[in-house]
């Protein structure tokens, strides 16, 4: 597990696609880094989303991050390759989502009065590719599968997404093309600006190059 930032208060790791963000992730990190004693999950990303994950090193820092995420004091930036060409350079998707009664592992657009939760995602076109679009995404809320549901709703599913795209199999991907690319926040102790940015993984990059010809 690649640690990309570390101090005595928290760490940031680069999570590969296919790894769950749960207690087993903590065990894996500790196994590979025996000097690390305590770790606490403070947020999650999907199993097949790659990119940045923060973990606190004590309970007070855990509470700080949980509060910061809840109150939207942490700015998360994702990149995705989606099906089709998005015409608008920028936009906001404001559609509440909730559990699909037919499939508990799936989320669907659902009105609040029907049990849905408010969900807002801002997007910006980074590049228009061959029949696809590279997007920057800023989720204002943090609902399960939010970005994936929102992009599917507007007709531009993430490539390789086996739950929300009917075309996933043609891409022959292990995961899907969504990466937690950047995270920006105020350090809980030093109060300095923390800016963590990662590169695309090989699978994301190879699809990007293929579609950019």
N, C-alpha and C positions, 0 to 999 in steps of 0.2 A: 504494500500500500504506500503510495507516494505522498509523503508529507511535504506540502508546499509552503507552509508557514507554521512557525512554532515559537511560542514563548511560554512563560510559566503559568499563564492564565488560560490559554486555549490553543488549539491547533486547527489548521485547515488542511484537508487532504484532497487529492484528486481521486475520485471514485470512478472506477471503470464500469461500463455498462454490464449488467447482469448480476451485480452485487446489491443485496438488500441493505437498506439503512435501518439496522436493528441491533440488538445486543451482540449478534454474531460479528458484526462489523467491528465493534469495540474489541472483542476477543482477538480478531485478526490483527488489528493495529497493535495491540499489546504484545501479541506473539512475535511480531516483526520488530517491535521497538520495546525491549524489556525495561528500559529506563522509565517508561511512562507507567505511572501507577493508577491514577484515577482518570476516567473519561466519562463524559455525559453527553448524550444526544441532545441537541437544542433545536434541530429542524430536520426535515427529511426531503429527499428527492426520489423520484420513481426508480425502481429497480433497473430499468433499461435506459434511464437518463444518466449520462456521464457528467463529470465535472466536480465543482467545489462543494464540499460539505464541511461545516464547522462543528467542532466538538469542544465543550468546556472541560477544564481540568479541575474545577471544584464546583460545589453546589451554588455558591454565590454568583459565580460567573454564569453558570447555567441559568439562574433566575434572570440575570441581566439580559442574556440573549433571548430568552423566551419572551420577556417583556418587550424587547426591541423588535422582535419579529411580529409580535401581536399588534404593536402600535406602529408598524410600518416605518421604523427608523433604520431599517437595513435595506439597502437598494440592491436587488438581485437582477442580473441581466443574463438572459439566455439567448442562444443562437439556435436556429432551426432551419433545415431545408424542407420546404413544403411543396406539395404537388400544385402545379398550375402557376400562372403569372398573376401576381397581385397588382392591380392597377394603381391604387392609391399609395403614395409614398409613406404615409403615416396613417394610423387609425387607432381606434379604441374599440375593443369588444366588451360589451357590458351585458352579459347574459348570465343569469343565475343558474346554478347547476346542482344536481343532487344524485342520489343513488338510483341506478336502474333496478327496478323491482325484479326484472327477469334475470339480471346478472349482477350480483353484489360486487363483483370486481370491476364493474364498469360505471362510469358517470355519464349523465345525459343532461341536456338543457332542461331545466325544471323550474317552474314559477315558485317564488318564495312561499306563496300560500299553499302550494302542493308539497312543500317540504324541501325546496331548494334553498341554497345559500347564495347571497350576493357574490358575484365574481367579476373582476375587471382586469383586463389585460391590455396594455398598450403595445403597439408594434411599429416597427420602422423597417422599410425595405432597405437592405444593404446592397443587394445585387439581384438583377433579374437574369436567370440562367436559361438554359435550353428547356422550355416547358416547365420550369420550376422557379422558385424564389428563395433567396437566402434572407432570412429575417432576423432582426434583433427584437427581443421580447422582454417587456418589463411587467411582470405580474404585480398588480397593486394589492390584490388579496392572495391568499395562499391555500386555495382549495385543492383537494386531491384531484390529480389529472387535469387541473385547470387549463393549462396551455394547450394540451392535447385535445380536450373537448372543444375549446373555443375555436381552434384552427379547423377542426373537423366541421364545426357548425357553419363557418363561413365558406366551406367548400375547398379548403386548402389543408388537407391532412398532412401531418409530418410523414416523410417517407420512411417506410419500414415499420410503421406503427400497426401492429397486428390486431389491436383492439378497435382503433378508430379509423382505419383506412382499409378499403376493400382491395386496394392495389398493393398491399404490403409485400406479398410474396415475390413480386417481380423484381424487387430490389435486392433480394437475397442477402439481407443484413442480419447480423446477430442481435442487434438492438434496434434503435431507431435514431434518426438524425436530430437529436435534441441534446444540447449541452448547457450545463450551468457554467457560463463563461466568465462572469465577473460578479464580485460582491464587494460592496462599499459600505463602511460604517465607521462610527466613532469607537475607538478602543475603550473598553470598559474601565480601565484604570488610568492610562496615560492621557486619554482624551484626544489622542492624535488621530488623524484620518487614516484608516486602513483601506487599502485598495488591493484586492487580490484578483489577478487575471490569469487565465490558463489558455493554452493552445488547443486547437482541435485534436481529437484523437485520430488515429490512422484511418479508421472506417469512415468517419465524418469527412476527413480531408480527401480521401480517395473518391467518394461520391461527389464532393464539391468540384474536384478537378474534372471528373468525367462529364458532369453537367455544364461545365463552364467552357467546353470546347466550341 
